[in-house]
Amino acid sequence: MPGCAPALTVIGCNEAMTARSKGAQWTEALGLLEAMPQQLLEPDTVSYNIAMTACARARQLSSALGLLGQIPEPDVISFNVAMNACEKLGRWESALHLLAKIL
């Protein structure tokens, strides 16, 4: 898997996604997330949160919210990342809807 070598572990892929997120390479971060199952690696909540953060930084709200819906067990950080993505685009109604889901 390009970008996750040499250590093909969930943690290694998460680190590679974080680097791409910080480098404004959100599509590459998503590509790594999508490629993990092909390497018999199951993305964890942290993996999804990192990919959502990459989308939020790139102002890709629909992608970030789509990832939130894919997380088997989203945590408070997952919702916080999604609400931050909403805030960046002035979508406060969407942020309030997400907040209501966790209360």
Summary of the structure (lengths in Angstrom):
residues: 103
radius of gyration: 13.4
end to end distance: 38.7
largest distance: 42.8
contacts: 317
relative contact order: 0.13
helix: 72%
strand: 0%
